[in-house]
Amino acid sequence: MEAPAISGDRPATIGPGRLILVVGPSGAGKDTLLGLSRAACADDSSIVFPRRVVTREASSFEDNEQLSLDGFKQARSQGDFAVDWEAHGHCYALSRAIDDDIRARRTVVANVSRTVVEALRRAYADVVVILITAPAEILAERLAARARSSDGRLADRLGRAVDDAATVPDVIITNVGSVEQHARGLVRVIKGAFEGGKGCVGEAPISGERQCRSSQR
């Protein structure tokens, strides 16, 4: 399985809706914050949280659509995915349906690998990248407590890094302390409180630190 991959038969960029990419290390609490944010946005039909397609066993920690490896390969060959990638020995994808949502001016919020950020910035007209992270010792504690058999070796997950300028986030959420507070910060970004490429972002209620990013797009 090749990864990452973007579906090929598409225009140069897809818009005008926004694509919000949530990235971060294992154990950062991405699914927890996304779950709280999804609930907070449940009454807003303009915000979509697509389920990822994955080849590993289903987990209570995530809201994914499980598919066999053969089924995944077939769906990929049929062009059913907008993007797909591999991580920790498993295959992941987002349905091609997100393209229709973006064209319909909706906001799509997706948990993706940092390895696909550069390609997605090129493929979609309006992309915001949110990094959810935590100190290394907290990540290790969370992963050890989770003890999910499909996670693979703990050291591999903690040591994984992506050195690419294109993955520099627009917003950083350091997920330590009140998850409800951090979820509220995530919802503000999702609902448009932040617009990419405009000076400093990540004020204290969102991340506890300031993160500046140039407006290069």
C-alpha positions as CSV (number, residue, x, y, z in Angstrom):
1,M,0.0,0.0,0.0
2,E,1.4,3.3,-1.1
3,A,1.0,6.3,1.3
4,P,0.2,9.1,1.5
5,A,-2.0,9.5,-1.5
6,I,-4.4,12.1,-2.8
7,S,-7.2,11.1,-5.3
8,G,-5.9,12.1,-8.7
9,D,-8.9,13.2,-10.8
10,R,-9.7,16.5,-9.2
11,P,-9.3,20.2,-9.9
12,A,-6.2,22.1,-8.8
13,T,-7.8,23.1,-5.5
14,I,-11.2,22.3,-3.9
15,G,-13.2,25.0,-2.1
16,P,-14.8,27.2,-1.0
17,G,-15.4,25.4,2.3
18,R,-12.7,24.9,5.0
19,L,-10.8,21.8,5.7
20,I,-9.6,21.6,9.3
21,L,-6.8,19.1,9.9
22,V,-6.3,17.8,13.5
23,V,-2.8,16.3,13.9
24,G,-0.6,15.3,16.8
25,P,1.2,12.5,18.5
26,S,-0.5,9.4,19.8
27,G,-1.8,9.9,23.4
28,A,-2.3,13.7,22.9
29,G,-6.1,13.3,23.3
30,K,-7.2,14.1,19.8
31,D,-10.2,11.8,19.8
32,T,-11.3,13.1,23.2
33,L,-11.3,16.7,22.1
34,L,-12.8,15.9,18.7
35,G,-15.6,14.0,20.4
36,L,-16.4,16.9,22.7
37,S,-16.3,19.3,19.7
38,R,-18.5,17.1,17.6
39,A,-21.1,17.1,20.4
40,A,-20.9,20.9,20.7
41,C,-21.4,21.4,17.0
42,A,-24.1,18.8,16.6
43,D,-26.8,21.4,15.8
44,D,-24.7,23.1,13.1
45,S,-25.2,21.3,9.7
46,S,-22.4,23.4,8.1
47,I,-19.8,21.5,10.2
48,V,-18.9,17.9,9.3
49,F,-16.8,15.4,11.3
50,P,-16.2,12.5,8.8
51,R,-15.4,9.1,10.1
52,R,-12.0,7.8,9.1
53,V,-11.7,4.4,7.3
54,V,-9.2,2.2,9.1
55,T,-7.9,-1.4,8.7
56,R,-7.2,-2.1,12.3
57,E,-9.7,-3.4,14.9
58,A,-12.4,-1.1,16.1
59,S,-11.7,0.8,19.4
60,S,-13.9,2.5,22.0
61,F,-11.4,5.4,21.9
62,E,-12.3,6.3,18.3
63,D,-15.2,6.7,16.0
64,N,-13.8,5.0,12.9
65,E,-15.2,2.8,10.1
66,Q,-13.3,-0.5,10.1
67,L,-12.4,-2.1,6.8
68,S,-10.4,-5.2,5.9
69,L,-7.1,-4.6,4.1
70,D,-8.5,-6.2,0.9
71,G,-11.6,-4.0,1.2
72,F,-9.4,-1.0,1.7
73,K,-7.3,-1.7,-1.3
74,Q,-10.4,-2.2,-3.4
75,A,-12.0,1.0,-2.2
76,R,-8.8,2.9,-2.9
77,S,-8.5,1.5,-6.5
78,Q,-12.1,2.6,-7.1
79,G,-11.3,6.2,-6.1
80,D,-13.5,6.1,-3.0
81,F,-11.0,8.0,-0.9
82,A,-10.1,11.7,-0.9
83,V,-6.8,10.9,0.9
84,D,-5.2,7.8,2.4
85,W,-2.1,7.0,4.3
86,E,-0.3,4.4,6.4
87,A,0.7,4.7,10.1
88,H,1.9,2.2,12.6
89,G,1.3,-0.7,10.3
90,H,-2.3,0.2,9.4
91,C,-4.1,2.0,6.6
92,Y,-6.3,5.1,7.0
93,A,-8.4,7.1,4.7
94,L,-11.0,9.8,4.4
95,S,-14.0,9.3,2.1
96,R,-14.3,11.2,-1.1
97,A,-17.5,12.6,0.3
98,I,-15.5,15.4,2.0
99,D,-15.0,16.9,-1.4
100,D,-18.7,17.4,-1.8
101,D,-18.9,19.0,1.7
102,I,-16.1,21.4,0.9
103,R,-17.7,22.4,-2.4
104,A,-21.0,23.0,-0.5
105,R,-19.2,25.5,1.7
106,R,-19.2,23.3,4.7
107,T,-16.4,23.0,7.3
108,V,-14.8,19.5,7.4
109,V,-12.9,18.6,10.6
110,A,-10.7,15.5,10.3
111,N,-8.1,13.7,12.3
112,V,-5.2,12.9,9.9
113,S,-1.5,12.0,9.8
114,R,1.0,14.8,9.7
115,T,2.4,13.1,6.6
116,V,-0.5,14.1,4.4
117,V,-0.7,17.8,5.5
118,E,1.5,19.1,2.7
119,A,-0.5,17.3,0.0
120,L,-3.8,18.5,1.5
121,R,-2.7,22.1,1.6
122,R,-2.1,21.8,-2.1
123,A,-5.4,20.0,-2.8
124,Y,-7.8,22.3,-0.9
125,A,-8.2,26.0,-1.0
126,D,-8.7,26.7,2.7
127,V,-6.8,24.5,5.1
128,V,-6.3,25.1,8.8
129,V,-3.9,22.8,10.7
130,I,-4.4,22.3,14.5
131,L,-1.7,20.5,16.5
132,I,-3.0,18.8,19.6
133,T,0.0,17.8,21.8
134,A,1.2,17.1,25.4
135,P,4.5,16.7,27.2
136,A,6.3,13.4,26.4
137,E,5.9,12.0,29.9
138,I,2.1,12.5,29.7
139,L,1.9,11.0,26.2
140,A,3.7,7.9,27.6
141,E,1.4,7.6,30.5
142,R,-1.7,7.8,28.4
143,L,-0.5,5.3,25.8
144,A,0.5,2.9,28.6
145,A,-2.9,3.2,30.2
146,R,-4.7,2.7,26.9
147,A,-2.7,-0.5,26.1
148,R,-4.5,-1.1,22.8
149,S,-3.1,-4.1,21.1
150,S,-3.3,-2.6,17.6
151,D,-1.1,0.4,18.7
152,G,2.2,-1.4,18.1
153,R,5.3,-0.7,20.0
154,L,5.1,2.2,22.5
155,A,8.6,3.5,21.7
156,D,7.8,3.6,18.0
157,R,4.7,5.7,18.6
158,L,6.5,8.1,20.9
159,G,9.5,8.5,18.7
160,R,7.6,9.2,15.5
161,A,8.3,12.6,14.0
162,V,7.6,14.4,10.7
163,D,10.2,17.0,9.8
164,D,8.4,19.0,7.2
165,A,7.8,22.8,7.1
166,A,4.4,22.2,5.5
167,T,3.2,20.6,8.7
168,V,3.8,23.7,10.8
169,P,0.4,24.2,12.6
170,D,-1.8,27.3,12.5
171,V,-3.0,26.5,16.1
172,I,-1.4,24.6,18.9
173,I,-3.5,23.0,21.7
174,T,-1.4,21.7,24.6
175,N,-3.9,19.2,26.0
176,V,-3.0,19.2,29.7
177,G,-5.6,20.1,32.4
178,S,-9.2,20.8,31.6
179,V,-10.2,18.9,28.4
180,E,-13.5,20.9,28.4
181,Q,-11.5,24.2,28.2
182,H,-9.4,22.9,25.4
183,A,-12.5,21.5,23.6
184,R,-14.1,25.0,23.8
185,G,-10.9,26.4,22.2
186,L,-11.1,23.8,19.4
187,V,-14.7,24.7,18.8
188,R,-13.9,28.4,18.5
189,V,-11.3,27.6,15.8
190,I,-13.8,25.2,14.0
191,K,-16.5,27.9,14.0
192,G,-14.1,30.5,12.5
193,A,-12.7,32.4,15.4
194,F,-9.3,31.9,13.8
195,E,-8.5,32.6,10.1
196,G,-5.3,31.1,8.8
197,G,-2.2,33.1,8.0
198,K,-3.1,36.2,10.1
199,G,-0.4,36.8,12.6
200,C,-0.3,35.1,16.0
201,V,-2.7,32.4,17.1
202,G,-3.1,30.0,20.0
203,E,-3.9,32.4,22.8
204,A,-3.9,31.2,26.4
205,P,-7.5,29.8,26.4
206,I,-6.6,27.5,23.4
207,S,-3.0,26.4,24.0
208,G,-1.4,28.1,26.9
209,E,1.2,29.6,24.6
210,R,1.5,31.8,21.5
211,Q,2.2,30.4,18.2
212,C,3.1,32.7,15.3
213,R,2.9,31.6,11.7
214,S,3.6,33.5,8.5
215,S,0.8,33.8,5.9
216,Q,2.6,31.7,3.3
217,R,0.0,29.6,1.6
